[in-house]
Amino acid sequence: MDATKASGLSKLLLTDNGVSPATVTDLLSSNYTFTADSGTNNTRFSITAQRIVTDNNLIGNELGETGISMVTPIVIGGGLVLTNLSPSTTVRVYDTIGRMVTSKTSTNNTMEIKLNARGIYTVQLQNGTSISTRKVIF
């Protein structure tokens, strides 16, 4: 599955009820393989799609949270702008298969991160022992 074609989704969950216990896999971030006997079983799998909710491409910014906004300039490129960061916050960005795209530490309360490709990214913010993770669609 090409995750860039599901840009409005934050999760696409496949539940396999044919194994015990049932297995749930997010198809936007990993693959799922299975084996089956011949025949028909219409209840083995179920799919649940979840959309990410954004307001004017802004995530967070409630009660002092870090705000993440997407910037898409006319030229190729663009990226994320993070605001309201605490000093020394480490920001890591991962692609849909879990590869780290970048890792930076904030020196002030705003940070820009360039992204070369559109897609779904996981943004991890670490400040001391506190870690928060957000999924963004760029």
N, CA and C of each residue as an Amber inpcrd file, in Angstrom:
protein
   414
   0.8380000  -1.1780000   0.0000000   0.0000000   0.0000000   0.0000000
   0.8830000   1.2410000   0.0000000   0.5220000   2.2200000  -0.7900000
   1.2460000   3.4820000  -0.8480000   0.5760000   4.4570000   0.1200000
   1.2210000   4.7420000   1.2470000   0.6260000   5.5750000   2.2950000
   0.3550000   6.9950000   1.8310000   1.0710000   7.4790000   0.8120000
   0.8380000   8.8470000   0.3410000  -0.5170000   8.9800000  -0.3400000
  -1.1150000   7.8720000  -0.7640000  -2.4410000   7.9180000  -1.3870000
  -3.5470000   7.8900000  -0.3380000  -3.1950000   7.7570000   0.9170000
  -4.1610000   7.7740000   2.0140000  -3.8630000   8.9630000   2.9080000
  -3.6750000  10.1380000   2.2910000  -3.1760000  11.2950000   3.0270000
  -4.1260000  11.7900000   4.1160000  -5.3960000  11.4610000   4.0560000
  -6.3210000  11.9090000   5.0880000  -6.4180000  10.9570000   6.2610000
  -5.6750000   9.8700000   6.2270000  -5.7650000   8.8650000   7.2820000
  -4.5860000   8.9490000   8.2350000  -4.8640000   8.7190000   9.5080000
  -3.7730000   8.6090000  10.4680000  -3.5020000   7.1480000  10.8000000
  -4.5300000   6.2840000  10.6460000  -4.3600000   4.8510000  10.8750000
  -5.2900000   4.0840000   9.9450000  -4.8190000   2.9560000   9.4530000
  -5.6210000   2.0130000   8.6950000  -5.3730000   0.6590000   9.3370000
  -6.2840000   0.2710000  10.2250000  -6.0770000  -0.9020000  11.0650000
  -6.7250000  -2.1360000  10.4620000  -5.9350000  -3.1950000  10.2840000
  -6.4200000  -4.4910000   9.8230000  -6.4670000  -5.4140000  11.0260000
  -7.6300000  -5.9740000  11.3100000  -7.7740000  -6.9330000  12.3980000
  -7.9550000  -8.3190000  11.7950000  -7.0870000  -9.2470000  12.1670000
  -7.1720000 -10.6310000  11.7200000  -7.7940000 -11.4380000  12.8540000
  -9.0720000 -11.7970000  12.6980000  -9.7970000 -12.5690000  13.7080000
  -9.5550000 -14.0700000  13.5640000  -8.7750000 -14.4680000  12.5590000
  -8.5200000 -15.8790000  12.2970000  -7.3820000 -16.4570000  13.1100000
  -6.7240000 -15.6350000  13.9060000  -5.6540000 -16.1080000  14.7780000
  -6.0410000 -15.8050000  16.2200000  -5.4570000 -16.5480000  17.1400000
  -5.7960000 -16.3320000  18.5450000  -4.5260000 -15.9620000  19.2970000
  -4.4630000 -14.8120000  19.9450000  -5.4800000 -13.7530000  19.9560000
  -5.4990000 -12.9970000  18.6230000  -6.5780000 -12.2650000  18.3730000
  -6.7040000 -11.4870000  17.1410000  -5.5350000 -10.5190000  17.0210000
  -5.0560000 -10.3210000  15.7930000  -3.9120000  -9.4520000  15.5310000
  -4.3910000  -8.1720000  14.8780000  -3.9050000  -7.0160000  15.3640000
  -4.2380000  -5.7200000  14.7800000  -2.9530000  -5.1120000  14.2420000
  -2.9870000  -4.6880000  12.9630000  -1.8120000  -4.1160000  12.2990000
  -2.1990000  -2.8120000  11.6320000  -1.3970000  -1.7690000  11.8170000
  -1.6050000  -0.4960000  11.1210000  -0.9400000  -0.6220000   9.7600000
  -1.7430000  -0.7170000   8.6950000  -1.2190000  -0.9310000   7.3510000
  -0.4970000   0.2850000   6.7890000  -0.6630000   1.4580000   7.4120000
   0.0620000   2.6400000   6.9530000   1.5220000   2.6200000   7.3960000
   1.8220000   1.8340000   8.4130000   3.1880000   1.8230000   8.9180000
   3.8650000   0.4580000   8.8440000   3.1150000  -0.6110000   8.5290000
   3.7470000  -1.9200000   8.4150000   2.9280000  -2.8350000   7.5110000
   3.5540000  -3.9060000   7.0630000   2.9040000  -4.8910000   6.2130000
   2.3270000  -6.0000000   7.0560000   1.4060000  -6.7780000   6.4650000
   0.8350000  -7.9290000   7.1580000   0.7450000  -9.0770000   6.1690000
   1.2420000 -10.2350000   6.5420000   1.1180000 -11.4240000   5.7120000
   0.3760000 -12.4890000   6.4970000  -0.2960000 -13.3980000   5.7620000
  -1.0720000 -14.4350000   6.4150000  -1.1620000 -15.6460000   5.4940000
  -1.5690000 -16.7620000   6.0480000  -1.8680000 -17.9570000   5.2650000
  -3.3120000 -18.3290000   5.5370000  -3.9300000 -19.0120000   4.5770000
  -5.3310000 -19.3930000   4.7270000  -5.5880000 -20.6890000   3.9900000
  -6.5210000 -21.4650000   4.5010000  -6.9920000 -22.6590000   3.8060000
  -7.9670000 -22.2200000   2.7290000  -8.1580000 -23.0760000   1.7240000
  -9.1100000 -22.7330000   0.6700000 -10.5230000 -22.6970000   1.2500000
 -11.3500000 -21.8910000   0.6440000 -12.7280000 -21.7370000   1.1040000
 -13.0550000 -20.2710000   1.2830000 -14.1850000 -20.0080000   1.8880000
 -14.6470000 -18.6330000   2.0790000 -14.8490000 -18.3690000   3.5640000
 -14.2470000 -17.2730000   4.0260000 -14.4450000 -16.8300000   5.4060000
 -14.6210000 -15.3190000   5.3530000 -15.8540000 -14.8440000   5.4140000
 -16.1450000 -13.4160000   5.2940000 -15.9790000 -12.6470000   6.5980000
 -15.6050000 -13.3220000   7.6820000 -15.4920000 -12.6360000   8.9720000
 -14.0660000 -12.6130000   9.5130000 -13.1100000 -13.1330000   8.7380000
 -11.7500000 -13.2100000   9.2580000 -11.1300000 -11.8370000   9.4480000
 -11.2800000 -10.9380000   8.4820000 -10.6220000  -9.6430000   8.5290000
 -11.6300000  -8.5180000   8.6880000 -11.2020000  -7.4800000   9.3800000
 -11.9600000  -6.2200000   9.4070000 -10.9580000  -5.0810000   9.2880000
 -11.4070000  -3.9950000   8.6570000 -10.5490000  -2.8270000   8.4700000
 -11.2180000  -1.6230000   9.1080000 -10.4300000  -0.8470000   9.8430000
 -10.8980000   0.3820000  10.4670000  -9.9860000   1.5080000  10.0130000
 -10.5730000   2.5630000   9.4590000  -9.7980000   3.7330000   9.0220000
 -10.0210000   4.8600000  10.0120000  -8.9400000   5.5280000  10.4130000
  -9.0240000   6.6620000  11.3260000  -8.3950000   7.8670000  10.6720000
  -9.0850000   8.9810000  10.7270000  -8.5790000  10.2210000  10.1410000
  -7.8840000  11.0460000  11.2050000  -6.8550000  11.7580000  10.7780000
  -6.1940000  12.7140000  11.6610000  -6.9960000  14.0100000  11.6070000
  -7.2320000  14.6230000  12.7360000  -7.9890000  15.8560000  12.7870000
  -7.0270000  17.0220000  12.8930000  -7.1160000  17.9280000  11.9250000
  -6.2700000  19.1080000  11.9650000  -7.1250000  20.3340000  11.7540000
  -6.6720000  21.4570000  12.2270000  -7.3610000  22.7220000  12.0760000
  -6.3820000  23.6840000  11.4310000  -6.6060000  24.0010000  10.1520000
  -5.7090000  24.8870000   9.4090000  -4.2750000  24.3670000   9.4390000
  -4.1360000  23.0390000   9.2830000  -2.8250000  22.3990000   9.2710000
  -2.0290000  22.6460000  10.5490000  -2.6990000  22.8000000  11.6740000
  -2.0200000  23.0350000  12.9500000  -2.3880000  21.9190000  13.9060000
  -1.4040000  21.2970000  14.5070000  -1.6250000  20.2330000  15.4730000
  -1.0490000  20.6990000  16.7990000  -1.8040000  20.5120000  17.8610000
  -1.3170000  20.9010000  19.1780000  -1.7250000  22.3300000  19.5070000
  -0.8730000  23.0450000  20.2020000  -1.0810000  24.4270000  20.6140000
  -2.2390000  24.6090000  21.5830000  -2.6110000  23.5520000  22.2950000
  -3.6100000  23.6700000  23.3380000  -2.8800000  23.5750000  24.6760000
  -3.1930000  24.4560000  25.5720000  -2.6160000  24.4320000  26.9100000
  -1.0910000  24.3990000  26.8810000  -0.5100000  25.1820000  25.9800000
   0.9380000  25.2860000  25.9340000   1.6420000  24.1570000  25.2240000
   0.8830000  23.2890000  24.5070000   1.5230000  22.2090000  23.7780000
   2.3350000  22.7590000  22.6210000   3.2700000  21.9530000  22.1640000
   4.0300000  22.3150000  20.9720000   3.0960000  22.3170000  19.7730000
   3.1620000  23.3590000  18.9720000   2.3600000  23.4290000  17.7530000
   3.1860000  22.9500000  16.5800000   2.5640000  22.1730000  15.6840000
   3.2370000  21.6910000  14.4870000   2.4020000  22.1250000  13.2960000
   3.0050000  22.8990000  12.4010000   2.2850000  23.2900000  11.1930000
   3.0830000  22.8710000   9.9770000   2.3550000  22.5680000   8.8880000
   2.9860000  22.1310000   7.6610000   3.1850000  23.3350000   6.7480000
   4.3300000  23.3970000   6.1030000   4.6390000  24.4740000   5.1710000
   4.9310000  23.8330000   3.8190000   4.1730000  24.1960000   2.8020000
   4.3870000  23.6640000   1.4600000   4.5950000  24.8240000   0.5130000
   5.8360000  25.2460000   0.2890000   6.0790000  26.3510000  -0.6340000
   5.8480000  25.9100000  -2.0790000   5.7810000  26.8640000  -2.9750000
   5.5440000  26.5730000  -4.3870000   6.6810000  25.7530000  -4.9700000
   7.9110000  26.0310000  -4.5670000   9.0390000  25.2350000  -5.0500000
   9.0250000  23.8740000  -4.3610000   9.7390000  22.9160000  -4.9230000
   9.7800000  21.5830000  -4.3180000  10.3900000  21.6770000  -2.9340000
   9.8060000  20.9860000  -2.0260000  10.2990000  20.9980000  -0.6510000
   9.1860000  21.3610000   0.2990000   9.5520000  21.9470000   1.3760000
   8.5910000  22.2830000   2.4100000   8.9930000  21.5820000   3.6750000
   8.1070000  21.5570000   4.6170000   8.4380000  20.8750000   5.8480000
   7.5170000  21.2310000   6.9720000   8.0480000  21.1250000   8.1660000
   7.2860000  21.3530000   9.3920000   7.8560000  22.5530000  10.1290000
   6.9700000  23.2920000  10.7710000   7.3890000  24.3620000  11.6660000
   6.8420000  24.0070000  13.0400000   7.7250000  23.8870000  14.0120000
   7.3240000  23.5760000  15.3800000   7.4510000  24.8340000  16.2070000
   6.4170000  25.1460000  16.9670000   6.4190000  26.3340000  17.8130000
   6.1410000  25.9350000  19.2580000   6.4380000  26.8320000  20.1570000
   6.2030000  26.6360000  21.5870000   7.0280000  25.4740000  22.1480000
   8.2150000  25.2930000  21.6220000   9.1120000  24.2470000  22.1130000
   9.7870000  24.6900000  23.3980000  10.0070000  23.7590000  24.2910000
  10.8160000  24.0270000  25.4730000  12.2810000  23.9660000  25.0630000
  13.1520000  24.7100000  25.7620000  14.5830000  24.6380000  25.4410000
  15.0950000  23.2060000  25.5780000  16.0210000  22.8270000  24.7160000
  16.6600000  21.5070000  24.7200000  15.6990000  20.3600000  24.4330000
  14.6130000  20.6230000  23.6960000  13.7230000  19.5510000  23.2740000
  14.3450000  18.8590000  22.0630000  14.4220000  17.5420000  22.1120000
  14.9180000  16.7780000  20.9720000  13.7250000  16.3970000  20.1060000
  13.8240000  16.7230000  18.8170000  12.7600000  16.4270000  17.8620000
  13.2930000  15.4000000  16.8780000  12.6090000  14.2660000  16.7980000
  12.9750000  13.2290000  15.8360000  11.8040000  13.0230000  14.8910000
  12.0860000  12.9050000  13.6020000  11.0500000  12.6840000  12.6030000
  11.3370000  11.3440000  11.9300000  10.3100000  10.4810000  11.8690000
  10.4300000   9.1570000  11.2710000   9.4710000   9.0460000  10.0880000
   9.8630000   8.2830000   9.0600000   8.9470000   8.0400000   7.9450000
   8.0280000   6.8730000   8.3040000   7.1810000   6.4550000   7.3530000
   6.1660000   5.4450000   7.6590000   6.7310000   4.0610000   7.9470000
   7.9500000   3.7930000   7.5300000   8.5150000   2.4810000   7.8430000
   9.4780000   2.5300000   9.0210000   9.4970000   3.6620000   9.7110000
  10.2650000   3.7620000  10.9450000  11.6850000   4.2540000  10.8120000
  12.1020000   4.6590000   9.6080000  13.4520000   5.2010000   9.4490000
  13.4830000   6.6400000   9.9370000  14.5290000   6.9760000  10.7090000
  14.6580000   8.3480000  11.1920000  15.0630000   9.2480000  10.0280000
  14.2690000  10.2970000   9.7970000  14.5430000  11.2570000   8.7360000
  15.4840000  12.3340000   9.2480000  15.2420000  12.7840000  10.4700000
  16.0960000  13.8100000  11.0640000  15.9670000  13.7620000  12.5860000
  16.9750000  14.3020000  13.2500000  16.9670000  14.4610000  14.6960000
  17.6560000  15.7860000  15.0040000  16.9290000  16.6730000  15.6940000
  17.4760000  17.9880000  16.0390000  17.1210000  18.3180000  17.4800000
  17.9280000  19.1710000  18.0910000  17.6400000  19.6520000  19.4350000
  17.3970000  21.1500000  19.3570000  16.3010000  21.5910000  20.0000000
  15.9140000  23.0050000  19.9140000  16.8580000  23.8820000  20.7210000
  17.1230000  25.0600000  20.1690000  17.9110000  26.0590000  20.8890000
  17.0370000  27.2430000  21.2780000  15.8430000  27.3240000  20.6690000
  14.8600000  28.3360000  21.0640000  13.4760000  27.7070000  20.9570000
  12.4230000  28.5060000  20.9480000  11.0750000  27.9320000  20.9990000
  10.4810000  27.6180000  19.6290000  11.2180000  27.8260000  18.5370000
  10.7310000  27.5450000  17.1890000  11.7810000  26.7500000  16.4220000
  11.3010000  25.7990000  15.6020000  12.2150000  24.9890000  14.8000000
  11.5710000  24.6910000  13.4530000  12.3840000  24.7460000  12.4010000
  11.9310000  24.3730000  11.0590000  12.6170000  23.0830000  10.6650000
  11.8430000  22.1580000  10.1000000  12.3970000  20.8890000   9.6390000
  12.0000000  20.7120000   8.1770000  12.9910000  20.6140000   7.3060000
  12.7280000  20.4170000   5.8800000  12.4350000  18.9530000   5.6110000
  11.4180000  18.7160000   4.7750000  11.0780000  17.3710000   4.3290000
  11.1320000  17.3540000   2.8080000  11.7580000  16.3430000   2.2520000
  11.9270000  16.2780000   0.8070000  10.7940000  15.5670000   0.0890000
   9.9860000  14.7910000   0.8070000   8.9250000  14.0190000   0.1640000
   7.6300000  14.1320000   0.9510000   6.5330000  14.1420000   0.2210000
   5.2310000  14.1540000   0.8690000   4.9680000  12.7700000   1.4350000
   4.2080000  12.6950000   2.5100000   3.8930000  11.4090000   3.1060000
   3.4250000  11.5640000   4.5370000   3.4290000  10.4700000   5.2550000
   3.0130000  10.4280000   6.6460000   4.2720000  10.2690000   7.4960000
   4.4010000  11.1190000   8.4890000   5.5840000  11.1170000   9.3500000
   5.1620000  11.0290000  10.8130000   6.0220000  10.4570000  11.6130000
   5.8410000  10.4490000  13.0580000   6.8500000  11.4310000  13.6340000
   6.3500000  12.3770000  14.4330000   7.2010000  13.3780000  15.0660000
   7.2590000  13.0490000  16.5500000   8.4640000  12.8070000  17.0500000
   8.6630000  12.4970000  18.4640000   9.3460000  13.6820000  19.1280000
   8.7540000  14.1710000  20.2050000   9.3060000  15.2800000  20.9770000
   9.7560000  14.7300000  22.3270000  11.0290000  14.9440000  22.6690000
  11.5540000  14.4670000  23.9460000  12.1700000  15.6290000  24.6930000
  11.6670000  15.8510000  25.9080000  12.1940000  16.8810000  26.7850000
  12.4740000  16.2140000  28.1250000  13.7390000  15.9270000  28.3940000
  14.0900000  15.1800000  29.6030000  13.5700000  13.7580000  29.4600000
  12.7630000  13.3180000  30.4230000  12.1860000  11.9750000  30.3600000
  10.7850000  11.9850000  29.7590000  10.2630000  13.1560000  29.4480000
   8.9240000  13.2760000  28.8570000   9.0060000  13.1270000  27.3360000
   8.2280000  12.1900000  26.7960000   8.2090000  11.9450000  25.3560000
   6.7680000  11.9950000  24.8630000   6.5400000  12.7570000  23.7790000
   5.2360000  12.7430000  23.1260000   5.4450000  12.4820000  21.6490000
   4.4760000  11.8210000  21.0500000   4.5710000  11.4310000  19.6590000
   3.3220000  11.8800000  18.9260000   3.5120000  12.4160000  17.7250000
   2.3840000  12.8510000  16.9000000   2.6050000  12.3440000  15.4890000
   1.5180000  11.9960000  14.8220000   1.5760000  11.5990000  13.4320000
   1.1260000  12.7810000  12.5880000   1.9000000  13.1370000  11.5700000
   1.5460000  14.2640000  10.7050000   1.5200000  13.7940000   9.2600000
   0.6750000  14.4140000   8.4780000   0.5620000  14.1160000   7.0600000
   1.0420000  15.3510000   6.3230000   2.0510000  15.1710000   5.5090000
   2.6620000  16.2970000   4.7930000   2.4650000  16.1110000   3.3090000
